[in-house]
């Protein structure tokens, strides 16, 4: 998540010019050559290659440029190199480099007073110089040890789960959510029996089931001909059977949930019609139908309805477009549960054969089971595997293009390829270590290698660029010490900020987010470690090749003609040892982009564009949908996608049936208590998301029963003694009352929710019902098994805001410690806030929900925003130019291309996910693309312009 060029700390170079002078110069040498004639303002005069002696004439103050990542920006003169070998053996570890005597300006001016916070920058740079010297001295050790470590940690992949199911509830619902506590209470106080008296609304957890949605090709399903087709489908499903491993068959009747001795009907109206096909289908009422003094509950079984005249509290069902067939299976006993799963798998395998065999003419059908989300989610992970190869190929091509030089000695094509391999080593080591210690591997972790690949090569670009600025005349040890000293702060600060951004994700309430952040943060640390060890060692070995090639080119020997091919193909230009290396893109930012951007008219348009950007983003923030739509866990071509589409189109009027639980023992026979309880029930009925006519409460029925029998409901003994006779007459309430020692410990009622198709409505409904329960004088609790997933809608914003705040605070502290200019911290904070608002707002325009997956990306956004803004703003405030426009142009000249290159490299790493068939991978690309575009826009356009206003 770092700037591929700007990671070479701008402050590491600039502070050298404004810091205190040492008492004695190091390595006195002859004075440097004079600057080139006609050198314009904004270009740089630097010290000679060897050094500056105490008698050197005074020259204009050198304004040394920031060193960037894709290419350290070339200077007009030569950058001085420390003489590590002066006065000491080449094998000895050199003393810490001291600062050379500073050149004095011809027209001295007092530098501005600054508050410096660079307490860590210089010690870190010195430590890296020592490390670079060691790597240059023993490259094979630093190359082979990380490779052996990778091989050892890579063995952890043997623990990669292959067939183990990923628990969707555990990974994608909040840890410690209220609904999970409510479920534990329900399981502890209420029982069910799916082998004799099954009721889906009374189950505390999701039961095994198969569901078929039937959609009519005509205006209505309520035709005998269509019901005949549906009946054939129903019978075909119920005749399915699968054989056990021992050969014994498993029939539907053996695994179906039962009411008394019969399988629970798949559709109550269809069940009635199958027993009397002469029934007039136009006489049924909705949502309840009284059939021979038995009420049939039809809500949720029919959708796309046209209702007629009212019949009591119901309405005539004139037309209906769709119907649901639900096949509930036994779940409570382990053996029954396993057999049910075997039957469901067989159902999924045979369903398309059933459709083809029955050849429907009047209906269309889609299907789904309780296993479908899990099975399709596991299959989704396989769709992304082929994209790994494409991603690595694209990054290798990009690395070669970025690091290729026409200079045949300095060409770093093979070094760039090894840099990509080093990133792969980091993935193997990081993932292997996590698998060794038992960190669960969840499917969204499969996004991590794409991100690591795009981000991990940034440090490689930095080190190659720093190497290109060293002198071919110096030893490998000196060149490596110089490279490491220059890149120390930048690659360290971006690694720290990126790793901190990910590790703050461990605070999330979603386990999937925690595991993703642990895997990615740890792998980024390995990227950092391998870049400063094995990649540096490979670069040092390549440096030896440079020396051999240069010697041969200067004095060719025909005996070694093959060496020329190794050095100079496909181009044969000989390097200029004293030449400079300015990338054309840097010149573009200095000579074209910067001057145009700093014009008055351009600034006006930039301000207008930013205002439109921030207004659009804020508007979008209020339009973002919250929560993970479970259909998005499957690939786009999955069979569950059309199922959920039909369900949303026709069955969204009614939501889950919610339990209202009286959690403590109360005096139900006390009329005052009953009035308080009735008042609470009435408050629930008045809720906009509750159908007041579909409330079910055993106490209402019981009081009516006692009054019809002339019994006194206000007498405790009569109330409790009549309970057993009441439950025999109304057995449906048996599992709604928990009676222990002739005392009602707890009981429950049911309300029907409606109009909760959107995630926003689900969240509001859930919060309002819980609030109503809390306000009641009677201790109440509300629960439905769907609340386990609904809780994510209430938790996602809280988690996102908390993670962003903690990560942003960490970035601010790190910037104060490692960037020697507090003003930069303010601009970093501004950029982080602006980019996060922009990404969040535009998520809504790109149909991306705020869920656990996008929350990861918003945390990542913080690290990228830091990288894009910190270096640009510091280059501006540290510039010695007198004009704010010139300061802005200089900042773009030094760091414009690095910002652009970093964005491009990361986008290339994740762009292959745009072709993925799964939402979770495609979302990762979408948000990373927004982060890169908005982050680069702030670094290249908004911040350079806004800085000129202050």
KOLPA-623237 format. One line per field, with one value per residue (C-alpha): residue number from 1; residue in one letter; x, y negated, z. Coordinates in steps of 0.05 Angstrom, whole numbers. Example, Ala and Ser with C-alpha at 12.3 -4.5 7.8 and 13.67 -1.06 7.14 Angstrom:
2
resi: c(1  2)
resn: c(A  S)
xx: c(246  273)
yy: c(90  21)
zz: c(156  143)
***
This chain:
950
resi: c(1  2  3  4  5  6  7  8  9  10  11  12  13  14  15  16  17  18  19  20  21  22  23  24  25  26  27  28  29  30  31  32  33  34  35  36  37  38  39  40  41  42  43  44  45  46  47  48  49  50  51  52  53  54  55  56  57  58  59  60  61  62  63  64  65  66  67  68  69  70  71  72  73  74  75  76  77  78  79  80  81  82  83  84  85  86  87  88  89  90  91  92  93  94  95  96  97  98  99  100  101  102  103  104  105  106  107  108  109  110  111  112  113  114  115  116  117  118  119  120  121  122  123  124  125  126  127  128  129  130  131  132  133  134  135  136  137  138  139  140  141  142  143  144  145  146  147  148  149  150  151  152  153  154  155  156  157  158  159  160  161  162  163  164  165  166  167  168  169  170  171  172  173  174  175  176  177  178  179  180  181  182  183  184  185  186  187  188  189  190  191  192  193  194  195  196  197  198  199  200  201  202  203  204  205  206  207  208  209  210  211  212  213  214  215  216  217  218  219  220  221  222  223  224  225  226  227  228  229  230  231  232  233  234  235  236  237  238  239  240  241  242  243  244  245  246  247  248  249  250  251  252  253  254  255  256  257  258  259  260  261  262  263  264  265  266  267  268  269  270  271  272  273  274  275  276  277  278  279  280  281  282  283  284  285  286  287  288  289  290  291  292  293  294  295  296  297  298  299  300  301  302  303  304  305  306  307  308  309  310  311  312  313  314  315  316  317  318  319  320  321  322  323  324  325  326  327  328  329  330  331  332  333  334  335  336  337  338  339  340  341  342  343  344  345  346  347  348  349  350  351  352  353  354  355  356  357  358  359  360  361  362  363  364  365  366  367  368  369  370  371  372  373  374  375  376  377  378  379  380  381  382  383  384  385  386  387  388  389  390  391  392  393  394  395  396  397  398  399  400  401  402  403  404  405  406  407  408  409  410  411  412  413  414  415  416  417  418  419  420  421  422  423  424  425  426  427  428  429  430  431  432  433  434  435  436  437  438  439  440  441  442  443  444  445  446  447  448  449  450  451  452  453  454  455  456  457  458  459  460  461  462  463  464  465  466  467  468  469  470  471  472  473  474  475  476  477  478  479  480  481  482  483  484  485  486  487  488  489  490  491  492  493  494  495  496  497  498  499  500  501  502  503  504  505  506  507  508  509  510  511  512  513  514  515  516  517  518  519  520  521  522  523  524  525  526  527  528  529  530  531  532  533  534  535  536  537  538  539  540  541  542  543  544  545  546  547  548  549  550  551  552  553  554  555  556  557  558  559  560  561  562  563  564  565  566  567  568  569  570  571  572  573  574  575  576  577  578  579  580  581  582  583  584  585  586  587  588  589  590  591  592  593  594  595  596  597  598  599  600  601  602  603  604  605  606  607  608  609  610  611  612  613  614  615  616  617  618  619  620  621  622  623  624  625  626  627  628  629  630  631  632  633  634  635  636  637  638  639  640  641  642  643  644  645  646  647  648  649  650  651  652  653  654  655  656  657  658  659  660  661  662  663  664  665  666  667  668  669  670  671  672  673  674  675  676  677  678  679  680  681  682  683  684  685  686  687  688  689  690  691  692  693  694  695  696  697  698  699  700  701  702  703  704  705  706  707  708  709  710  711  712  713  714  715  716  717  718  719  720  721  722  723  724  725  726  727  728  729  730  731  732  733  734  735  736  737  738  739  740  741  742  743  744  745  746  747  748  749  750  751  752  753  754  755  756  757  758  759  760  761  762  763  764  765  766  767  768  769  770  771  772  773  774  775  776  777  778  779  780  781  782  783  784  785  786  787  788  789  790  791  792  793  794  795  796  797  798  799  800  801  802  803  804  805  806  807  808  809  810  811  812  813  814  815  816  817  818  819  820  821  822  823  824  825  826  827  828  829  830  831  832  833  834  835  836  837  838  839  840  841  842  843  844  845  846  847  848  849  850  851  852  853  854  855  856  857  858  859  860  861  862  863  864  865  866  867  868  869  870  871  872  873  874  875  876  877  878  879  880  881  882  883  884  885  886  887  888  889  890  891  892  893  894  895  896  897  898  899  900  901  902  903  904  905  906  907  908  909  910  911  912  913  914  915  916  917  918  919  920  921  922  923  924  925  926  927  928  929  930  931  932  933  934  935  936  937  938  939  940  941  942  943  944  945  946  947  948  949  950)
resn: c(X  X  X  X  X  X  X  X  X  X  X  X  X  X  X  X  X  X  X  X  X  X  X  X  X  X  X  X  X  X  X  X  X  X  X  X  X  X  X  X  X  X  X  X  X  X  X  X  X  X  X  X  X  X  X  X  X  X  X  X  X  X  X  X  X  X  X  X  X  X  X  X  X  X  X  X  X  X  X  X  X  X  X  X  X  X  X  X  X  X  X  X  X  X  X  X  X  X  X  X  X  X  X  X  X  X  X  X  X  X  X  X  X  X  X  X  X  X  X  X  X  X  X  X  X  X  X  X  X  X  X  X  X  X  X  X  X  X  X  X  X  X  X  X  X  X  X  X  X  X  X  X  X  X  X  X  X  X  X  X  X  X  X  X  X  X  X  X  X  X  X  X  X  X  X  X  X  X  X  X  X  X  X  X  X  X  X  X  X  X  X  X  X  X  X  X  X  X  X  X  X  X  X  X  X  X  X  X  X  X  X  X  X  X  X  X  X  X  X  X  X  X  X  X  X  X  X  X  X  X  X  X  X  X  X  X  X  X  X  X  X  X  X  X  X  X  X  X  X  X  X  X  X  X  X  X  X  X  X  X  X  X  X  X  X  X  X  X  X  X  X  X  X  X  X  X  X  X  X  X  X  X  X  X  X  X  X  X  X  X  X  X  X  X  X  X  X  X  X  X  X  X  X  X  X  X  X  X  X  X  X  X  X  X  X  X  X  X  X  X  X  X  X  X  X  X  X  X  X  X  X  X  X  X  X  X  X  X  X  X  X  X  X  X  X  X  X  X  X  X  X  X  X  X  X  X  X  X  X  X  X  X  X  X  X  X  X  X  X  X  X  X  X  X  X  X  X  X  X  X  X  X  X  X  X  X  X  X  X  X  X  X  X  X  X  X  X  X  X  X  X  X  X  X  X  X  X  X  X  X  X  X  X  X  X  X  X  X  X  X  X  X  X  X  X  X  X  X  X  X  X  X  X  X  X  X  X  X  X  X  X  X  X  X  X  X  X  X  X  X  X  X  X  X  X  X  X  X  X  X  X  X  X  X  X  X  X  X  X  X  X  X  X  X  X  X  X  X  X  X  X  X  X  X  X  X  X  X  X  X  X  X  X  X  X  X  X  X  X  X  X  X  X  X  X  X  X  X  X  X  X  X  X  X  X  X  X  X  X  X  X  X  X  X  X  X  X  X  X  X  X  X  X  X  X  X  X  X  X  X  X  X  X  X  X  X  X  X  X  X  X  X  X  X  X  X  X  X  X  X  X  X  X  X  X  X  X  X  X  X  X  X  X  X  X  X  X  X  X  X  X  X  X  X  X  X  X  X  X  X  X  X  X  X  X  X  X  X  X  X  X  X  X  X  X  X  X  X  X  X  X  X  X  X  X  X  X  X  X  X  X  X  X  X  X  X  X  X  X  X  X  X  X  X  X  X  X  X  X  X  X  X  X  X  X  X  X  X  X  X  X  X  X  X  X  X  X  X  X  X  X  X  X  X  X  X  X  X  X  X  X  X  X  X  X  X  X  X  X  X  X  X  X  X  X  X  X  X  X  X  X  X  X  X  X  X  X  X  X  X  X  X  X  X  X  X  X  X  X  X  X  X  X  X  X  X  X  X  X  X  X  X  X  X  X  X  X  X  X  X  X  X  X  X  X  X  X  X  X  X  X  X  X  X  X  X  X  X  X  X  X  X  X  X  X  X  X  X  X  X  X  X  X  X  X  X  X  X  X  X  X  X  X  X  X  X  X  X  X  X  X  X  X  X  X  X  X  X  X  X  X  X  X  X  X  X  X  X  X  X  X  X  X  X  X  X  X  X  X  X  X  X  X  X  X  X  X  X  X  X  X  X  X  X  X  X  X  X  X  X  X  X  X  X  X  X  X  X  X  X  X  X  X  X  X  X  X  X  X  X  X  X  X  X  X  X  X  X  X  X  X  X  X  X  X  X  X  X  X  X  X  X  X  X  X  X  X  X  X  X  X  X  X  X  X  X  X  X  X  X  X  X  X  X  X  X  X  X  X  X  X  X  X  X  X  X  X  X  X  X  X  X  X  X  X  X  X  X  X  X  X  X  X  X  X  X  X  X  X  X  X  X  X  X  X  X  X  X  X  X  X  X  X  X  X  X  X  X  X  X)
xx: c(0  58  84  130  176  158  176  247  236  235  252  313  344  315  333  405  406  375  406  465  535  585  647  693  681  688  738  766  770  780  723  667  662  622  549  530  524  454  426  356  321  291  351  404  479  510  575  628  628  685  667  678  742  749  778  723  696  627  573  498  460  445  372  375  315  270  287  228  211  206  268  305  302  366  404  436  503  528  505  561  575  603  674  663  731  771  822  796  796  741  720  709  640  644  631  565  563  571  542  588  601  541  548  531  486  515  459  447  378  352  315  244  236  207  183  222  198  251  275  273  291  367  380  338  376  443  419  398  466  499  449  463  538  526  482  534  588  551  498  492  476  421  394  393  369  303  293  302  256  203  210  201  142  111  101  45  2  -9  -57  -97  -169  -195  -263  -276  -339  -331  -384  -418  -453  -389  -348  -397  -440  -418  -382  -424  -484  -549  -585  -536  -549  -624  -617  -582  -639  -691  -653  -647  -721  -761  -761  -785  -799  -790  -808  -879  -901  -857  -864  -813  -830  -815  -745  -687  -640  -647  -673  -655  -702  -711  -750  -780  -810  -862  -878  -937  -929  -1000  -1031  -1048  -1031  -1102  -1121  -1133  -1087  -1029  -1042  -1039  -968  -947  -977  -936  -873  -890  -901  -837  -797  -828  -811  -737  -692  -618  -577  -532  -461  -486  -537  -599  -645  -664  -735  -765  -816  -759  -725  -783  -804  -871  -935  -960  -948  -951  -897  -908  -944  -899  -955  -1020  -1066  -1036  -1044  -1119  -1129  -1094  -1146  -1205  -1189  -1260  -1247  -1258  -1189  -1221  -1255  -1192  -1175  -1107  -1065  -1107  -1160  -1212  -1218  -1268  -1256  -1181  -1141  -1091  -1033  -1016  -970  -902  -930  -960  -931  -950  -1020  -1082  -1132  -1207  -1261  -1248  -1273  -1265  -1193  -1172  -1184  -1204  -1144  -1164  -1098  -1028  -967  -921  -923  -872  -862  -824  -797  -775  -729  -709  -651  -651  -621  -551  -566  -629  -590  -537  -589  -627  -563  -552  -623  -614  -550  -588  -644  -595  -565  -632  -672  -653  -670  -738  -750  -731  -772  -835  -829  -870  -913  -947  -897  -824  -787  -725  -697  -655  -636  -608  -542  -540  -505  -450  -439  -440  -396  -343  -348  -337  -266  -247  -267  -211  -153  -140  -135  -72  -31  -57  -44  29  40  14  56  118  105  94  157  199  172  184  254  279  335  367  431  455  495  442  384  346  298  318  322  250  227  261  225  158  184  203  130  108  157  124  55  81  115  59  4  45  60  -13  -34  20  -6  -79  -108  -170  -166  -231  -249  -240  -167  -160  -163  -99  -47  -73  -64  4  27  9  36  95  133  134  194  229  220  248  311  324  316  363  413  410  435  497  565  591  660  641  645  583  585  586  531  487  499  480  416  393  408  365  306  305  254  207  198  195  142  97  104  88  27  1  11  -21  -80  -91  -78  -130  -179  -168  -213  -271  -331  -329  -282  -274  -247  -201  -171  -162  -126  -81  -61  -49  -14  33  48  65  116  147  147  187  235  248  259  314  346  339  320  376  424  401  410  481  497  469  515  575  549  547  621  640  598  626  697  684  650  709  759  726  754  730  741  680  632  575  585  565  499  487  503  476  418  370  404  477  484  542  527  554  584  578  510  443  378  316  253  211  149  185  199  126  103  154  147  74  28  53  52  -17  -45  -20  -53  -109  -162  -139  -143  -214  -235  -200  -238  -304  -288  -271  -335  -375  -335  -347  -421  -431  -393  -432  -497  -474  -456  -529  -549  -502  -538  -512  -498  -477  -531  -524  -537  -472  -433  -445  -420  -462  -482  -504  -575  -588  -584  -649  -681  -667  -688  -756  -763  -747  -797  -856  -845  -817  -883  -875  -813  -795  -845  -815  -820  -838  -810  -830  -763  -782  -836  -896  -965  -1006  -1069  -1061  -1106  -1059  -1000  -1040  -1060  -986  -969  -1026  -1003  -934  -964  -1006  -943  -913  -975  -971  -903  -901  -864  -915  -981  -1027  -1076  -1027  -1008  -1008  -1007  -1026  -1051  -1105  -1131  -1125  -1165  -1220  -1219  -1227  -1283  -1321  -1315  -1338  -1270  -1239  -1174  -1155  -1149  -1078  -1099  -1153  -1105  -1050  -1094  -1132  -1068  -1057  -1128  -1119  -1054  -1087  -1141  -1091  -1026  -995  -981  -946  -876  -893  -899  -843  -876  -830  -856  -925  -895  -891  -817  -823  -870  -874  -920  -910  -917  -912  -864  -875  -842  -770  -741  -684  -625  -643  -714  -688  -642  -696  -746  -697  -677  -749  -772  -716  -729  -803  -784  -737  -790  -842  -854  -854  -785  -788  -742  -752  -719  -720  -666  -657  -636  -568  -555  -596  -548  -494  -535  -532  -459  -426  -426  -402  -345  -326  -324  -284  -233  -224  -216  -164  -126  -127  -101  -45  -27  -25  21  67  71  90  145  175  160  199  145  80  44  46  5  -52  -52  -48  -109  -147  -130  -150  -218  -231  -213  -253  -315  -306  -297  -356  -401  -383  -394  -468  -463  -427  -477  -428  -457  -423  -409  -352  -317  -320  -302  -234  -222  -240  -187  -138  -159  -127  -58  -61  -86  -28  22  -7  -10  47  105  72  54  122  158  116  128  202  215  261  225  197  132  77  65  139  135  76  110  173  132  98  165  195  136  83  107  117  45  20  64  41  -32  -21  19  -35  -92  -55  -49  -124  -152  -159  -212  -256  -269  -287  -357  -364  -387  -336  -278  -308  -323  -251  -230  -283  -264  -189  -199  -237  -183  -127  -163  -185  -119  -79  -126  -114  -39  -33  -88  -125  -69  -19  -72  -99  -28  -20  -77  -40)
yy: c(0  -45  -94  -56  -115  -163  -113  -139  -190  -261  -285  -240  -283  -351  -350  -339  -409  -445  -406  -429  -425  -376  -404  -369  -346  -274  -251  -317  -316  -364  -412  -390  -408  -471  -466  -461  -525  -552  -511  -537  -548  -486  -443  -422  -432  -376  -356  -317  -242  -237  -290  -362  -384  -436  -486  -479  -544  -565  -548  -559  -518  -450  -435  -360  -325  -275  -204  -167  -95  -77  -119  -162  -229  -246  -308  -355  -342  -281  -261  -252  -182  -166  -139  -79  -48  -110  -93  -23  47  65  123  81  54  -20  -74  -111  -162  -233  -292  -330  -403  -440  -485  -557  -598  -658  -700  -670  -673  -649  -583  -583  -560  -490  -441  -378  -309  -267  -231  -163  -181  -189  -129  -85  -109  -93  -24  -9  -33  19  72  54  60  130  152  127  165  231  233  309  314  262  295  368  361  327  379  435  400  395  469  486  440  460  529  498  503  577  550  512  537  573  602  569  527  453  433  373  352  354  316  264  246  203  236  232  203  196  246  301  288  288  354  386  364  393  459  462  449  477  545  569  636  641  715  705  632  590  514  474  409  440  465  428  445  455  524  566  552  550  493  487  422  432  373  375  359  331  277  323  391  402  448  523  537  500  531  599  584  560  622  667  630  638  712  721  687  729  793  777  824  832  892  893  919  987  987  974  923  857  838  769  796  819  751  702  661  687  662  722  778  740  700  625  602  565  515  515  493  543  597  580  579  646  678  644  621  596  537  468  435  366  372  373  314  284  282  331  379  414  485  526  485  494  432  441  393  371  310  326  383  339  276  225  225  187  182  171  154  161  223  207  190  223  210  254  279  261  273  295  298  344  397  429  503  517  586  585  641  667  629  639  709  716  780  748  685  724  764  699  669  731  725  650  662  714  664  613  664  688  624  606  677  669  604  635  697  659  609  553  512  463  451  435  460  442  479  470  510  497  525  481  420  463  506  448  406  461  469  394  399  443  391  344  395  386  311  318  338  279  230  253  249  178  155  187  151  85  95  109  47  4  28  38  -9  -21  -25  46  49  18  57  90  135  198  162  138  209  233  177  207  275  244  221  292  316  269  298  369  351  308  356  417  387  371  441  471  435  450  384  404  393  361  349  274  285  308  233  220  248  201  141  165  174  103  72  116  96  23  31  67  6  -38  2  10  -64  -79  -31  -66  -129  -98  -103  -44  -62  -46  22  66  55  -20  -20  25  -18  -80  -47  -22  -88  -125  -78  -62  -112  -109  -33  -28  -82  -56  16  -6  -47  9  63  20  7  81  100  50  95  147  103  118  157  201  261  261  190  208  267  228  172  221  258  194  155  212  223  149  157  215  171  120  171  206  140  119  188  235  182  136  195  212  139  141  203  168  110  155  172  97  91  151  125  54  80  122  66  20  73  127  196  240  302  280  260  293  241  187  222  226  152  118  155  132  63  48  -23  -34  -71  -140  -131  -205  -213  -228  -189  -232  -194  -227  -224  -268  -319  -316  -333  -389  -421  -408  -381  -425  -492  -478  -456  -519  -567  -609  -581  -510  -521  -547  -484  -440  -473  -465  -392  -379  -412  -368  -308  -319  -336  -273  -232  -257  -244  -174  -160  -166  -119  -61  4  39  112  172  199  274  285  249  306  347  336  298  360  398  427  389  322  329  359  297  252  286  284  209  195  235  252  189  165  209  216  265  285  258  288  242  278  265  280  285  316  269  276  289  297  226  181  120  160  183  111  90  148  133  61  84  131  73  30  83  85  10  16  -1  64  109  137  128  181  238  239  306  311  371  327  295  364  390  333  342  417  408  357  404  459  413  414  355  334  289  347  377  449  449  417  468  529  517  511  585  593  530  556  622  584  535  575  522  481  538  512  439  448  470  498  522  542  515  447  414  398  366  363  332  299  287  226  223  171  140  91  109  127  76  79  10  33  96  56  6  61  99  38  15  83  88  18  34  96  55  3  54  62  137  168  183  206  211  264  297  340  288  237  272  242  179  159  145  86  53  71  55  -21  -19  29  -12  -78  -49  -15  -78  -123  -77  -67  -142  -158  -107  -139  -208  -185  -149  -209  -254  -206  -191  -252  -312  -364  -367  -406  -344  -307  -355  -346  -271  -274  -316  -268  -206  -236  -261  -196  -154  -197  -192  -117  -105  -152  -123  -52  -67  -90  -25  20  40  51  31  101  139  145  71  53  86  42  -21  -4  8  -60  -94  -66  -86  -155  -164  -143  -188  -250  -248  -253  -304  -351  -345  -359  -422  -449  -432  -465  -526  -557  -626  -619  -571  -552  -535  -494  -455  -444  -419  -370  -343  -339  -298  -254  -258  -197  -155  -169  -150  -88  -64  -70  -34  24  36  32  82  129  130  116  190  194  150  211  255  284  275  211  217  215  164  118  121  95  41  10  16  -18  -75  -80  -84  -134  -180  -173  -190  -247  -277  -269  -294  -346  -368  -373  -408  -460  -469  -478  -539  -574  -575)
zz: c(0  -11  -61  -105  -111  -56  -4  -7  46  20  89  91  37  53  127  108  78  137  195  236  207  236  267  218  147  129  76  51  -24  -82  -97  -143  -216  -229  -247  -320  -356  -364  -308  -295  -229  -201  -222  -174  -164  -123  -94  -132  -133  -84  -33  -11  23  77  28  -23  -50  -29  -79  -79  -28  -60  -59  -62  -92  -61  -80  -110  -120  -193  -206  -156  -191  -226  -209  -257  -223  -186  -117  -68  -42  26  25  68  55  72  125  139  113  64  107  169  186  171  222  220  164  185  151  104  113  85  25  41  -3  -40  -10  58  86  153  145  173  244  246  298  283  303  268  330  295  223  230  275  230  169  202  223  151  125  169  145  72  84  114  56  6  44  49  -6  -10  64  59  -4  17  89  69  15  65  113  58  44  117  128  62  90  130  68  84  137  85  93  32  51  118  117  130  181  149  212  252  201  174  234  293  351  414  379  419  375  394  468  453  417  476  521  474  469  545  559  501  467  399  368  293  294  319  325  280  276  237  272  340  320  351  293  219  202  142  85  10  -22  -91  -118  -172  -218  -265  -339  -337  -294  -237  -207  -183  -240  -234  -294  -262  -194  -229  -254  -186  -154  -201  -181  -107  -115  -154  -99  -45  -82  -85  -46  -37  -15  45  42  64  7  49  17  50  31  39  90  134  138  133  193  218  249  286  237  172  136  143  79  30  18  59  3  -46  8  15  -61  -70  -24  -58  -129  -138  -91  -120  -116  -121  -52  -10  35  50  93  135  109  153  127  166  229  221  203  147  149  78  89  58  16  -39  -71  -124  -97  -119  -62  -65  -14  60  95  169  179  114  40  -18  -57  -129  -163  -144  -187  -147  -93  -47  -34  31  48  121  144  212  244  320  324  296  257  227  210  172  133  117  88  45  18  5  -35  -76  -86  -113  -160  -187  -190  -262  -283  -252  -289  -355  -342  -322  -379  -348  -395  -350  -295  -281  -220  -181  -121  -58  3  72  46  -16  13  43  -19  -68  -23  -22  -98  -106  -79  -138  -189  -168  -171  -246  -236  -193  -253  -294  -237  -229  -304  -307  -248  -278  -344  -307  -266  -328  -363  -301  -289  -360  -381  -449  -409  -419  -354  -309  -339  -281  -317  -280  -214  -225  -238  -175  -138  -158  -137  -70  -61  -75  -22  27  11  21  87  115  97  117  186  198  178  223  284  267  243  203  128  105  33  33  51  -22  -39  0  -50  -104  -58  -32  -104  -123  -60  -47  -109  -88  -42  -98  -144  -89  -79  -153  -162  -105  -134  -202  -168  -139  -173  -213  -186  -114  -83  -76  0  -7  -59  -16  46  6  -21  47  80  30  30  105  130  70  65  141  150  95  121  192  170  125  177  231  186  178  250  273  235  290  332  285  310  247  249  173  177  235  197  133  169  207  144  103  158  173  99  90  146  108  45  83  112  45  9  56  57  -2  -53  -31  -35  -106  -125  -96  -137  -199  -182  -190  -259  -274  -258  -302  -359  -353  -353  -415  -452  -439  -458  -500  -502  -559  -517  -476  -532  -494  -439  -488  -500  -425  -416  -476  -509  -535  -536  -536  -510  -463  -398  -383  -314  -300  -333  -300  -303  -304  -322  -377  -332  -281  -335  -356  -286  -281  -350  -368  -315  -257  -293  -322  -255  -219  -267  -236  -283  -269  -194  -202  -239  -189  -131  -168  -183  -110  -86  -134  -111  -37  -46  -88  -37  23  -14  -31  41  60  4  21  38  100  110  69  24  31  -43  -57  -25  -88  -158  -209  -248  -186  -183  -118  -153  -192  -130  -88  -146  -150  -74  -74  -130  -103  -29  1  33  94  137  192  246  311  381  439  500  572  603  676  717  725  755  692  734  761  720  730  704  644  629  630  585  538  534  513  460  434  428  384  341  330  299  224  210  244  217  277  252  253  326  361  437  479  537  494  474  544  576  524  537  612  604  557  608  665  700  737  704  763  811  813  828  775  725  735  743  678  638  623  595  553  522  504  466  435  428  384  447  483  464  479  554  600  663  719  788  773  755  687  681  612  553  485  434  360  314  239  209  140  93  112  45  48  96  123  140  172  217  236  250  294  334  343  367  417  441  451  491  535  551  573  647  637  622  548  493  417  374  306  277  221  274  275  206  217  273  222  197  265  278  212  218  290  271  209  246  304  260  217  278  311  246  230  300  291  224  256  312  264  219  278  299  231  188  212  199  240  185  142  194  185  110  119  164  113  56  96  115  44  10  59  48  -27  -28  18  -22  -90  -64  -67  -139  -157  -120  -65  4  69  96  127  60  41  113  102  41  79  130  73  46  106  91  18  34  81  27  -26  17  67  17  -29  28  60  -6  -11  59  56  -11  -11  -70  -56  -95  -73  -145  -153  -89  -117  -184  -149  -106  -168  -205  -149  -130  -184  -222  -159  -138  -206  -210  -141  -161  -226  -195  -143  -193  -238  -178  -165  -235  -251  -196  -239  -282  -223  -221  -146  -111  -55  -104  -151  -92  -71  -140  -141  -75  -87  -154  -120  -67  -119  -164  -107  -70  -132  -148  -80  -85  -157  -162  -99  -48  -95  -111  -40  -13  -56  -19  47)
***
